[in-house]
Amino acid sequence: MILPVQKELREALARFAQARIEHDVHPTGSTSRSLEDATHTLCVMTGARTIEQALLTADTLLEKHAGRTHSSRGGEALAA
């Protein structure tokens, strides 16, 4: 699997979160399609079959990104 770039992964997670909130608050055909699209994107980026797996994998990948950045910057933490 090709690892996604941290920025792109964060953007996909934010897009999923926004779509999930919009669909939960006011479900429509449009919000359902947006949520399905965001879910599909995260699953493809992480190589997962379910959104639960995709979210767990995304968290793990972000931790790895943070670990590399942390060690390469001599102890500096990433800004969220």
OpenMM code with the backbone's topology and positions (N, CA, C; nanometers):
from openmm import Vec3, app, unit

residues = "MET ILE LEU PRO VAL GLN LYS GLU LEU ARG GLU ALA LEU ALA ARG PHE ALA GLN ALA ARG ILE GLU HIS ASP VAL HIS PRO THR GLY SER THR SER ARG SER LEU GLU ASP ALA THR HIS THR LEU CYS VAL MET THR GLY ALA ARG THR ILE GLU GLN ALA LEU LEU THR ALA ASP THR LEU LEU GLU LYS HIS ALA GLY ARG THR HIS SER SER ARG GLY GLY GLU ALA LEU ALA ALA".split()
positions = [
    Vec3(0.0842, -0.1179, 0.0000),
    Vec3(0.0000, 0.0000, 0.0000),
    Vec3(0.0886, 0.1239, 0.0000),
    Vec3(0.0531, 0.2197, -0.0830),
    Vec3(0.1210, 0.3483, -0.0838),
    Vec3(0.0647, 0.4301, 0.0325),
    Vec3(0.1526, 0.4812, 0.1177),
    Vec3(0.1064, 0.5584, 0.2329),
    Vec3(0.0622, 0.6970, 0.1898),
    Vec3(-0.0560, 0.7405, 0.2350),
    Vec3(-0.1031, 0.8744, 0.1996),
    Vec3(-0.0205, 0.9822, 0.2699),
    Vec3(-0.0118, 1.0963, 0.2063),
    Vec3(0.0551, 1.2109, 0.2647),
    Vec3(-0.0285, 1.2586, 0.3832),
    Vec3(0.0384, 1.3004, 0.4886),
    Vec3(-0.0311, 1.3400, 0.6116),
    Vec3(-0.1388, 1.4453, 0.5849),
    Vec3(-0.1062, 1.5471, 0.5074),
    Vec3(-0.2021, 1.6552, 0.4812),
    Vec3(-0.3265, 1.6015, 0.4119),
    Vec3(-0.3081, 1.5137, 0.3134),
    Vec3(-0.4209, 1.4575, 0.2400),
    Vec3(-0.5060, 1.3681, 0.3298),
    Vec3(-0.4416, 1.2942, 0.4163),
    Vec3(-0.5144, 1.2082, 0.5091),
    Vec3(-0.5963, 1.2919, 0.6068),
    Vec3(-0.5365, 1.3973, 0.6585),
    Vec3(-0.6104, 1.4867, 0.7496),
    Vec3(-0.7291, 1.5523, 0.6794),
    Vec3(-0.7094, 1.5923, 0.5542),
    Vec3(-0.8185, 1.6529, 0.4774),
    Vec3(-0.9316, 1.5528, 0.4549),
    Vec3(-0.8975, 1.4281, 0.4230),
    Vec3(-0.9989, 1.3245, 0.4027),
    Vec3(-1.0747, 1.2960, 0.5323),
    Vec3(-1.0038, 1.2947, 0.6442),
    Vec3(-1.0699, 1.2744, 0.7739),
    Vec3(-1.1638, 1.3894, 0.8073),
    Vec3(-1.1207, 1.5114, 0.7798),
    Vec3(-1.2046, 1.6289, 0.8054),
    Vec3(-1.3288, 1.6263, 0.7162),
    Vec3(-1.3099, 1.5868, 0.5914),
    Vec3(-1.4220, 1.5782, 0.4979),
    Vec3(-1.5211, 1.4713, 0.5441),
    Vec3(-1.4701, 1.3575, 0.5908),
    Vec3(-1.5576, 1.2529, 0.6425),
    Vec3(-1.6345, 1.3022, 0.7652),
    Vec3(-1.5649, 1.3670, 0.8571),
    Vec3(-1.6292, 1.4159, 0.9799),
    Vec3(-1.7400, 1.5162, 0.9466),
    Vec3(-1.7124, 1.6075, 0.8553),
    Vec3(-1.8122, 1.7069, 0.8166),
    Vec3(-1.9329, 1.6394, 0.7507),
    Vec3(-1.9072, 1.5456, 0.6622),
    Vec3(-2.0159, 1.4745, 0.5950),
    Vec3(-2.0995, 1.3948, 0.6951),
    Vec3(-2.0325, 1.3313, 0.7928),
    Vec3(-2.1029, 1.2533, 0.8948),
    Vec3(-2.1940, 1.3442, 0.9782),
    Vec3(-2.1418, 1.4592, 1.0182),
    Vec3(-2.2208, 1.5536, 1.0986),
    Vec3(-2.3406, 1.6040, 1.0196),
    Vec3(-2.3171, 1.6485, 0.8954),
    Vec3(-2.4263, 1.7010, 0.8131),
    Vec3(-2.5337, 1.5955, 0.7915),
    Vec3(-2.4918, 1.4714, 0.7673),
    Vec3(-2.5892, 1.3646, 0.7439),
    Vec3(-2.6651, 1.3297, 0.8715),
    Vec3(-2.5967, 1.3320, 0.9847),
    Vec3(-2.6639, 1.3014, 1.1116),
    Vec3(-2.7640, 1.4104, 1.1499),
    Vec3(-2.7298, 1.5356, 1.1217),
    Vec3(-2.8162, 1.6476, 1.1597),
    Vec3(-2.9373, 1.6591, 1.0668),
    Vec3(-2.9121, 1.6477, 0.9371),
    Vec3(-3.0206, 1.6654, 0.8406),
    Vec3(-2.9976, 1.5722, 0.7217),
    Vec3(-3.0379, 1.4453, 0.7354),
    Vec3(-3.0117, 1.3482, 0.6286),
    Vec3(-3.0943, 1.3758, 0.5033),
    Vec3(-3.0243, 1.3847, 0.3917),
    Vec3(-3.0871, 1.4001, 0.2609),
    Vec3(-3.0125, 1.3093, 0.1635),
    Vec3(-3.0611, 1.3032, 0.0426),
    Vec3(-2.9911, 1.2273, -0.0597),
    Vec3(-2.8521, 1.2829, -0.0835),
    Vec3(-2.8409, 1.4142, -0.0796),
    Vec3(-2.7116, 1.4802, -0.1018),
    Vec3(-2.6127, 1.4508, 0.0099),
    Vec3(-2.6592, 1.4567, 0.1351),
    Vec3(-2.5678, 1.4283, 0.2461),
    Vec3(-2.5289, 1.2817, 0.2481),
    Vec3(-2.6205, 1.1965, 0.2066),
    Vec3(-2.5897, 1.0535, 0.1993),
    Vec3(-2.4813, 1.0268, 0.0947),
    Vec3(-2.4917, 1.0897, -0.0226),
    Vec3(-2.3903, 1.0732, -0.1273),
    Vec3(-2.2565, 1.1304, -0.0830),
    Vec3(-2.2573, 1.2435, -0.0148),
    Vec3(-2.1327, 1.3038, 0.0351),
    Vec3(-2.0652, 1.2123, 0.1367),
    Vec3(-2.1453, 1.1548, 0.2252),
    Vec3(-2.0915, 1.0636, 0.3255),
    Vec3(-2.0364, 0.9366, 0.2601),
    Vec3(-2.1073, 0.8832, 0.1639),
    Vec3(-2.0589, 0.7640, 0.0926),
    Vec3(-1.9279, 0.7940, 0.0199),
    Vec3(-1.9195, 0.9103, -0.0414),
    Vec3(-1.7979, 0.9483, -0.1141),
    Vec3(-1.6804, 0.9653, -0.0184),
    Vec3(-1.7036, 1.0329, 0.0925),
    Vec3(-1.5971, 1.0538, 0.1913),
    Vec3(-1.5533, 0.9206, 0.2527),
    Vec3(-1.6487, 0.8322, 0.2766),
    Vec3(-1.6182, 0.6996, 0.3303),
    Vec3(-1.5343, 0.6204, 0.2308),
    Vec3(-1.5748, 0.6224, 0.1057),
    Vec3(-1.5013, 0.5505, 0.0018),
    Vec3(-1.3578, 0.6036, -0.0095),
    Vec3(-1.3430, 0.7346, -0.0077),
    Vec3(-1.2102, 0.7954, -0.0177),
    Vec3(-1.1198, 0.7486, 0.0951),
    Vec3(-1.1687, 0.7513, 0.2182),
    Vec3(-1.0888, 0.7064, 0.3326),
    Vec3(-1.0542, 0.5583, 0.3221),
    Vec3(-1.1492, 0.4787, 0.2785),
    Vec3(-1.1223, 0.3348, 0.2651),
    Vec3(-1.0153, 0.3091, 0.1595),
    Vec3(-1.0215, 0.3793, 0.0481),
    Vec3(-0.9210, 0.3623, -0.0571),
    Vec3(-0.7844, 0.4105, -0.0089),
    Vec3(-0.7811, 0.5256, 0.0577),
    Vec3(-0.6539, 0.5809, 0.1057),
    Vec3(-0.5847, 0.4894, 0.2053),
    Vec3(-0.6641, 0.4198, 0.2852),
    Vec3(-0.6069, 0.3375, 0.3917),
    Vec3(-0.6025, 0.1892, 0.3571),
    Vec3(-0.6621, 0.1508, 0.2457),
    Vec3(-0.6657, 0.0098, 0.2078),
    Vec3(-0.7609, -0.0721, 0.2934),
    Vec3(-0.8608, -0.0058, 0.3507),
    Vec3(-0.9552, -0.0723, 0.4404),
    Vec3(-1.0849, -0.1066, 0.3683),
    Vec3(-1.1576, -0.2034, 0.4233),
    Vec3(-1.2866, -0.2441, 0.3653),
    Vec3(-1.4047, -0.1788, 0.4361),
    Vec3(-1.3851, -0.1332, 0.5586),
    Vec3(-1.4933, -0.0687, 0.6340),
    Vec3(-1.4438, 0.0654, 0.6857),
    Vec3(-1.5384, 0.1520, 0.7186),
    Vec3(-1.4996, 0.2834, 0.7700),
    Vec3(-1.4342, 0.2700, 0.9076),
    Vec3(-1.4772, 0.1708, 0.9848),
    Vec3(-1.4153, 0.1506, 1.1161),
    Vec3(-1.2671, 0.1155, 1.1005),
    Vec3(-1.2384, 0.0249, 1.0073),
    Vec3(-1.0989, -0.0109, 0.9807),
    Vec3(-1.0223, 0.1094, 0.9256),
    Vec3(-1.0860, 0.1853, 0.8378),
    Vec3(-1.0208, 0.3016, 0.7772),
    Vec3(-0.9834, 0.4050, 0.8828),
    Vec3(-1.0732, 0.4290, 0.9775),
    Vec3(-1.0447, 0.5274, 1.0827),
    Vec3(-0.9316, 0.4804, 1.1735),
    Vec3(-0.9314, 0.3522, 1.2070),
    Vec3(-0.8223, 0.2977, 1.2895),
    Vec3(-0.6890, 0.3056, 1.2153),
    Vec3(-0.6902, 0.2716, 1.0881),
    Vec3(-0.5685, 0.2779, 1.0084),
    Vec3(-0.5207, 0.4215, 0.9939),
    Vec3(-0.6135, 0.5136, 0.9719),
    Vec3(-0.5769, 0.6548, 0.9595),
    Vec3(-0.5105, 0.7039, 1.0879),
    Vec3(-0.5665, 0.6671, 1.2031),
    Vec3(-0.5058, 0.7065, 1.3313),
    Vec3(-0.3638, 0.6521, 1.3430),
    Vec3(-0.3468, 0.5266, 1.3058),
    Vec3(-0.2144, 0.4643, 1.3123),
    Vec3(-0.1161, 0.5345, 1.2198),
    Vec3(-0.1601, 0.5648, 1.0985),
    Vec3(-0.0731, 0.6341, 1.0026),
    Vec3(-0.0347, 0.7727, 1.0517),
    Vec3(-0.1300, 0.8439, 1.1109),
    Vec3(-0.0994, 0.9777, 1.1628),
    Vec3(-0.0011, 0.9702, 1.2797),
    Vec3(-0.0144, 0.8660, 1.3616),
    Vec3(0.0819, 0.8467, 1.4705),
    Vec3(0.2213, 0.8216, 1.4145),
    Vec3(0.2295, 0.7432, 1.3070),
    Vec3(0.3593, 0.7178, 1.2430),
    Vec3(0.4169, 0.8463, 1.1851),
    Vec3(0.3317, 0.9264, 1.1208),
    Vec3(0.3768, 1.0554, 1.0674),
    Vec3(0.4296, 1.1426, 1.1806),
    Vec3(0.3561, 1.1449, 1.2911),
    Vec3(0.3963, 1.2275, 1.4052),
    Vec3(0.5283, 1.1775, 1.4631),
    Vec3(0.5463, 1.0464, 1.4691),
    Vec3(0.6708, 0.9890, 1.5201),
    Vec3(0.7894, 1.0247, 1.4347),
    Vec3(0.7728, 1.0196, 1.3032),
    Vec3(0.8812, 1.0580, 1.2121),
    Vec3(0.9115, 1.2058, 1.2242),
    Vec3(0.8063, 1.2876, 1.2291),
    Vec3(0.8268, 1.4322, 1.2403),
    Vec3(0.8899, 1.4653, 1.3741),
    Vec3(0.8424, 1.3979, 1.4798),
    Vec3(0.8944, 1.4219, 1.6141),
    Vec3(1.0436, 1.3908, 1.6197),
    Vec3(1.0826, 1.2767, 1.5672),
    Vec3(1.2233, 1.2382, 1.5744),
    Vec3(1.3090, 1.3194, 1.4791),
    Vec3(1.2519, 1.3633, 1.3667),
    Vec3(1.3318, 1.4395, 1.2717),
    Vec3(1.3466, 1.5851, 1.3120),
    Vec3(1.2622, 1.6336, 1.4016),
    Vec3(1.2704, 1.7727, 1.4450),
    Vec3(1.3303, 1.7874, 1.5847),
    Vec3(1.3784, 1.6812, 1.6348),
    Vec3(1.4438, 1.6882, 1.7653),
    Vec3(1.3513, 1.7184, 1.8801),
    Vec3(1.2333, 1.6578, 1.8825),
    Vec3(1.1462, 1.6729, 1.9966),
    Vec3(1.0318, 1.7700, 1.9766),
    Vec3(1.0233, 1.8358, 1.8609),
    Vec3(0.9145, 1.9283, 1.8345),
    Vec3(0.7886, 1.8503, 1.8017),
    Vec3(0.6772, 1.8871, 1.8564),
    Vec3(0.5511, 1.8183, 1.8281),
    Vec3(0.4818, 1.8839, 1.7092),
    Vec3(0.3988, 1.8062, 1.6399),
    Vec3(0.3204, 1.8588, 1.5291),
    Vec3(0.2055, 1.9452, 1.5821),
    Vec3(0.1766, 2.0501, 1.5110),
    Vec3(0.0592, 2.1307, 1.5448),
    Vec3(-0.0612, 2.0648, 1.4815),
    Vec3(-0.1697, 2.0546, 1.5574),
    Vec3(-0.2905, 1.9894, 1.5040),
    Vec3(-0.3705, 2.0817, 1.4192),
] * unit.nanometer
topology = app.Topology()
chain = topology.addChain("A")
for resn in residues:
    res = topology.addResidue(resn, chain)
    for name in ("N", "CA", "C"):
        topology.addAtom(name, app.Element.getBySymbol(name[0]), res)
